[in-house]
Amino acid sequence: MTKIKELRCVIGGCRYSLDEVSYTCPVHGEVGTLDILYDYAALREAVDRDEISASKRNNFWRYKALLPVDADSRVPPLAVGWTPLYDARRLADHFGLSRVWVKDDGANPTGSLKDRASALVLARALEAGFSTVSAASTGNAAAALAGLGAALPEIEVLIFVPASAPSAKIAQLLVYGAIVLLVEGTYDDAFELCMQICQEQGWYLRNTGVNPFTTEGKKTVALEIAEQLDWQVPDVVAVSVGDGSIISGIHKGFCDLLHLGWIDRVPRLIGVQAEGSAVLAGAFAAGSSPEEIQRQSVTTIADSIAAELPRDRAKALRAVRETDGAYVTVSDDHIVTAIPKMAQLSGVFAEPAAAATFAGLERALRTGILDPGESVCLVSTGNGLKDIESARKSVSGELRVAADIDAVKTALQTVKVL
């Protein structure tokens, strides 16, 4: 792939060719995650922004020329990406911001942004001739790999997931036909087991952060935001953060566009973490380096952003620090409250991890991190149907009535409809 210049370690700047290393930096270990860097001068000559905008390909493979796969490489057939970007006027009024957009990645085939990473990892697996791909996940990355892999008969998918994951997410995995191991432990326990078995068996590892192709898949959400806004990026992009791979991917996508000269700046990035899983927020506040971060016990209703040791911690801290952004934390109570508030003001039904971003914007405004004059894109990373139990806890007020018109009228009078 001549368009790829090198793989570069985030920690030490060590440089490798694509065929020289598969996952993290051999010198700096797991914390030394790798950037896939391109020959941007050659890309500027070869790829035309307007041609992409004129494309009739309504999925993220419209950006195939900007991704680390060959032009003629086979890709999973499900339509990943090109998700809606809503101009959310009611949210702008609620927050007191000049403009607010919601990027609804819950509209992806398996209901989350993680489809982007899994699609690219599977494309790479096909290129490299792997027959088994495995991942550890709290549910969404696993569902993405299982669903997209189901359309590829030559690929077997094996998933490690905490037994505590929401039942709807586990059901998705089984419906897609993946081999599912429910680990009696944390996400991080599942992560370590998955890495160990992949190393022993020679399977391809999809794990977030460790595999640099996951970042490249997730960067496509930034490419879409820029294109959908006619290449005029918002002042701020906000997203929930667990392992750190999504905010890292968003940063990488905007940086790639800046290198190409297609945008004039990178937005400020705000990462939102649950108070019970705030490893990166704590490191950011303390000015800690990625190497100093230690595994911590976590607990939060937002399972998708529960991470004891964020695997993409180096890139995730860099993404916020280099863009003059910030990390904010929100309580589980505020996350639950945010689910119906976000839905009723935007029409987007978000799972707890995605609704955390809504709660985080409220906090960022209260603490002065956000300026009311700024425009903001809120990235909704997962569909609310992923965790119906949490959504049900967030609402009440249904009217139970007898099968009688007078009972209906009486009930409606209590809510002042009649």
ChimeraX attribute file (.defattr): number of C-alpha atoms within 10 A of each C-alpha:
attribute: neighborCount
match mode: 1-to-1
recipient: residues
	/A:1	10
	/A:2	10
	/A:3	19
	/A:4	18
	/A:5	16
	/A:6	20
	/A:7	26
	/A:8	21
	/A:9	23
	/A:10	21
	/A:11	19
	/A:12	12
	/A:13	14
	/A:14	16
	/A:15	17
	/A:16	18
	/A:17	13
	/A:18	16
	/A:19	8
	/A:20	10
	/A:21	13
	/A:22	18
	/A:23	21
	/A:24	22
	/A:25	24
	/A:26	14
	/A:27	11
	/A:28	16
	/A:29	13
	/A:30	16
	/A:31	22
	/A:32	28
	/A:33	26
	/A:34	31
	/A:35	21
	/A:36	20
	/A:37	15
	/A:38	20
	/A:39	14
	/A:40	19
	/A:41	11
	/A:42	12
	/A:43	16
	/A:44	14
	/A:45	9
	/A:46	10
	/A:47	14
	/A:48	12
	/A:49	15
	/A:50	9
	/A:51	9
	/A:52	15
	/A:53	15
	/A:54	9
	/A:55	11
	/A:56	8
	/A:57	13
	/A:58	12
	/A:59	18
	/A:60	21
	/A:61	20
	/A:62	20
	/A:63	17
	/A:64	16
	/A:65	16
	/A:66	21
	/A:67	21
	/A:68	21
	/A:69	20
	/A:70	15
	/A:71	11
	/A:72	7
	/A:73	11
	/A:74	13
	/A:75	19
	/A:76	18
	/A:77	11
	/A:78	17
	/A:79	18
	/A:80	26
	/A:81	27
	/A:82	24
	/A:83	21
	/A:84	17
	/A:85	18
	/A:86	17
	/A:87	15
	/A:88	20
	/A:89	16
	/A:90	15
	/A:91	20
	/A:92	19
	/A:93	13
	/A:94	13
	/A:95	17
	/A:96	16
	/A:97	18
	/A:98	14
	/A:99	21
	/A:100	25
	/A:101	23
	/A:102	23
	/A:103	25
	/A:104	26
	/A:105	29
	/A:106	28
	/A:107	20
	/A:108	24
	/A:109	18
	/A:110	26
	/A:111	22
	/A:112	27
	/A:113	30
	/A:114	28
	/A:115	31
	/A:116	31
	/A:117	30
	/A:118	31
	/A:119	29
	/A:120	26
	/A:121	28
	/A:122	26
	/A:123	20
	/A:124	20
	/A:125	20
	/A:126	18
	/A:127	14
	/A:128	10
	/A:129	12
	/A:130	16
	/A:131	17
	/A:132	19
	/A:133	24
	/A:134	24
	/A:135	26
	/A:136	28
	/A:137	27
	/A:138	27
	/A:139	27
	/A:140	28
	/A:141	27
	/A:142	31
	/A:143	30
	/A:144	28
	/A:145	30
	/A:146	31
	/A:147	25
	/A:148	26
	/A:149	25
	/A:150	19
	/A:151	13
	/A:152	16
	/A:153	8
	/A:154	13
	/A:155	19
	/A:156	18
	/A:157	26
	/A:158	23
	/A:159	25
	/A:160	24
	/A:161	30
	/A:162	23
	/A:163	17
	/A:164	16
	/A:165	20
	/A:166	19
	/A:167	14
	/A:168	14
	/A:169	20
	/A:170	22
	/A:171	12
	/A:172	20
	/A:173	24
	/A:174	14
	/A:175	12
	/A:176	18
	/A:177	15
	/A:178	21
	/A:179	15
	/A:180	16
	/A:181	15
	/A:182	15
	/A:183	19
	/A:184	12
	/A:185	12
	/A:186	21
	/A:187	26
	/A:188	22
	/A:189	16
	/A:190	24
	/A:191	21
	/A:192	13
	/A:193	16
	/A:194	24
	/A:195	19
	/A:196	13
	/A:197	13
	/A:198	18
	/A:199	12
	/A:200	8
	/A:201	9
	/A:202	13
	/A:203	20
	/A:204	24
	/A:205	24
	/A:206	30
	/A:207	26
	/A:208	25
	/A:209	29
	/A:210	24
	/A:211	20
	/A:212	24
	/A:213	31
	/A:214	25
	/A:215	31
	/A:216	26
	/A:217	27
	/A:218	28
	/A:219	26
	/A:220	29
	/A:221	25
	/A:222	24
	/A:223	23
	/A:224	23
	/A:225	27
	/A:226	19
	/A:227	19
	/A:228	17
	/A:229	12
	/A:230	11
	/A:231	17
	/A:232	14
	/A:233	23
	/A:234	20
	/A:235	18
	/A:236	20
	/A:237	27
	/A:238	26
	/A:239	26
	/A:240	32
	/A:241	34
	/A:242	29
	/A:243	23
	/A:244	26
	/A:245	28
	/A:246	31
	/A:247	32
	/A:248	28
	/A:249	28
	/A:250	30
	/A:251	27
	/A:252	25
	/A:253	25
	/A:254	25
	/A:255	20
	/A:256	21
	/A:257	21
	/A:258	15
	/A:259	17
	/A:260	19
	/A:261	13
	/A:262	17
	/A:263	18
	/A:264	14
	/A:265	17
	/A:266	22
	/A:267	22
	/A:268	22
	/A:269	26
	/A:270	30
	/A:271	29
	/A:272	32
	/A:273	30
	/A:274	32
	/A:275	17
	/A:276	20
	/A:277	28
	/A:278	27
	/A:279	26
	/A:280	31
	/A:281	21
	/A:282	17
	/A:283	18
	/A:284	20
	/A:285	11
	/A:286	9
	/A:287	11
	/A:288	13
	/A:289	14
	/A:290	23
	/A:291	13
	/A:292	7
	/A:293	17
	/A:294	11
	/A:295	11
	/A:296	12
	/A:297	13
	/A:298	17
	/A:299	17
	/A:300	21
	/A:301	20
	/A:302	25
	/A:303	24
	/A:304	25
	/A:305	27
	/A:306	27
	/A:307	27
	/A:308	23
	/A:309	21
	/A:310	28
	/A:311	24
	/A:312	30
	/A:313	26
	/A:314	25
	/A:315	28
	/A:316	27
	/A:317	25
	/A:318	19
	/A:319	25
	/A:320	20
	/A:321	17
	/A:322	12
	/A:323	16
	/A:324	12
	/A:325	20
	/A:326	21
	/A:327	26
	/A:328	26
	/A:329	24
	/A:330	22
	/A:331	18
	/A:332	20
	/A:333	12
	/A:334	19
	/A:335	27
	/A:336	24
	/A:337	20
	/A:338	25
	/A:339	28
	/A:340	20
	/A:341	21
	/A:342	21
	/A:343	14
	/A:344	13
	/A:345	15
	/A:346	18
	/A:347	13
	/A:348	25
	/A:349	22
	/A:350	30
	/A:351	29
	/A:352	33
	/A:353	32
	/A:354	32
	/A:355	33
	/A:356	33
	/A:357	31
	/A:358	30
	/A:359	28
	/A:360	28
	/A:361	23
	/A:362	18
	/A:363	18
	/A:364	19
	/A:365	15
	/A:366	12
	/A:367	11
	/A:368	9
	/A:369	15
	/A:370	22
	/A:371	16
	/A:372	15
	/A:373	11
	/A:374	14
	/A:375	20
	/A:376	26
	/A:377	24
	/A:378	26
	/A:379	28
	/A:380	29
	/A:381	29
	/A:382	28
	/A:383	26
	/A:384	24
	/A:385	16
	/A:386	24
	/A:387	22
	/A:388	16
	/A:389	13
	/A:390	19
	/A:391	20
	/A:392	12
	/A:393	11
	/A:394	17
	/A:395	13
	/A:396	7
	/A:397	6
	/A:398	6
	/A:399	10
	/A:400	9
	/A:401	14
	/A:402	9
	/A:403	8
	/A:404	8
	/A:405	10
	/A:406	11
	/A:407	13
	/A:408	15
	/A:409	13
	/A:410	14
	/A:411	17
	/A:412	14
	/A:413	11
	/A:414	10
	/A:415	10
	/A:416	8
	/A:417	9
	/A:418	10
